[in-house]
Amino acid sequence: MKRRYCLTLDLKDDPELIAEYRRYHQEVWPEVIASLKSAGIEQAEIYLLGTRMCMILDVNDGFSWENKNAADRENPIVQRWENLMWRFQQPLPKAKPGDKWLLMERIFKLE
């Protein structure tokens, strides 16, 4: 059974930075894609409205946030990507220190 997660964060309110962020996501580094897939993420999408982003992840049964975060910490290329992306991003006001993305709560599903 697949699971879906929706996460959100904001980009900095700077049109040039947002345009650059979009360009990076047209060609995400292959090592970053590989790390997502090896963590059990089968599909990922990012949506943008102004500065607010929503990332949707469809994951398999082997996925866990703990394992993904641990693998990311040990992967220097993923760390380089995350540090680069942080130039464009900013946490939401409700984020705890150190949190980047916030997990959104599903309140409705049509079946």
C-alpha positions as CSV (number, residue, x, y, z in Angstrom):
1,M,0.0,0.0,0.0
2,K,1.4,3.3,-1.0
3,R,1.4,6.4,1.2
4,R,1.3,10.0,0.3
5,Y,2.8,12.9,2.1
6,C,2.3,16.6,1.4
7,L,4.8,19.1,2.7
8,T,5.1,22.8,2.5
9,L,7.5,25.6,2.8
10,D,8.1,29.1,1.4
11,L,10.5,30.5,-1.1
12,K,12.1,33.9,-0.4
13,D,10.0,36.6,-2.0
14,D,12.5,37.5,-4.7
15,P,11.5,36.9,-8.4
16,E,15.1,36.3,-9.5
17,L,15.7,33.7,-6.8
18,I,12.4,32.0,-7.6
19,A,13.3,31.9,-11.3
20,E,16.7,30.4,-10.4
21,Y,15.1,27.8,-8.1
22,R,12.7,26.8,-10.9
23,R,15.8,26.3,-13.3
24,Y,17.5,24.0,-10.8
25,H,14.3,21.9,-10.6
26,Q,14.2,21.5,-14.4
27,E,17.4,19.4,-14.0
28,V,17.6,18.0,-10.5
29,W,21.0,16.4,-9.9
30,P,20.9,12.7,-10.7
31,E,22.4,11.8,-7.3
32,V,19.5,13.6,-5.6
33,I,17.0,11.7,-7.7
34,A,18.8,8.5,-6.9
35,S,18.6,9.2,-3.2
36,L,14.9,9.9,-3.3
37,K,14.3,6.6,-5.1
38,S,16.5,4.6,-2.8
39,A,14.6,6.0,0.2
40,G,11.4,4.5,-1.2
41,I,10.0,7.7,-2.8
42,E,8.3,6.5,-6.0
43,Q,6.9,9.8,-7.2
44,A,7.5,13.4,-6.2
45,E,6.0,16.6,-7.4
46,I,6.5,20.2,-6.3
47,Y,3.8,22.9,-6.8
48,L,4.3,26.6,-6.4
49,L,1.9,29.5,-5.8
50,G,3.7,32.8,-5.4
51,T,6.2,31.9,-2.7
52,R,4.3,29.0,-1.1
53,M,5.4,25.5,-2.2
54,C,3.8,22.1,-1.8
55,M,5.7,18.9,-2.3
56,I,3.7,15.7,-2.8
57,L,5.5,12.4,-2.2
58,D,4.2,9.0,-3.0
59,V,6.2,6.4,-1.1
60,N,6.4,2.6,-0.9
61,D,6.0,0.5,2.3
62,G,9.8,0.6,2.9
63,F,9.9,4.3,3.3
64,S,10.6,5.9,6.7
65,W,11.5,9.5,7.5
66,E,14.2,8.4,9.9
67,N,16.0,6.3,7.3
68,K,15.7,9.0,4.6
69,N,17.0,11.7,6.9
70,A,19.9,9.5,8.1
71,A,20.9,8.6,4.5
72,D,20.7,12.3,3.5
73,R,23.0,13.3,6.4
74,E,25.6,10.8,5.1
75,N,25.3,11.8,1.5
76,P,27.6,14.8,0.6
77,I,25.9,15.5,-2.7
78,V,22.5,15.6,-1.1
79,Q,23.9,17.9,1.6
80,R,25.3,20.1,-1.1
81,W,22.0,20.2,-2.9
82,E,20.1,21.0,0.3
83,N,22.5,23.8,1.3
84,L,22.2,25.2,-2.2
85,M,18.3,25.0,-2.1
86,W,18.3,26.7,1.3
87,R,19.5,29.9,-0.4
88,F,16.0,30.1,-2.0
89,Q,13.9,28.7,0.8
90,Q,12.7,29.9,4.2
91,P,10.7,28.1,6.9
92,L,7.1,28.7,7.5
93,P,6.3,30.8,10.7
94,K,5.1,27.6,12.5
95,A,8.3,25.7,11.8
96,K,10.4,24.6,14.8
97,P,14.1,25.5,14.7
98,G,15.8,23.1,12.3
99,D,12.6,22.2,10.5
100,K,12.6,22.9,6.8
101,W,9.5,21.4,5.3
102,L,6.3,21.1,7.3
103,L,4.1,18.0,6.9
104,M,0.5,19.0,5.9
105,E,-2.5,17.2,7.5
106,R,-4.9,15.6,5.1
107,I,-8.5,16.6,5.9
108,F,-10.4,15.2,3.0
109,K,-10.0,12.3,0.4
110,L,-12.5,11.5,-2.3
111,E,-12.7,7.7,-2.8
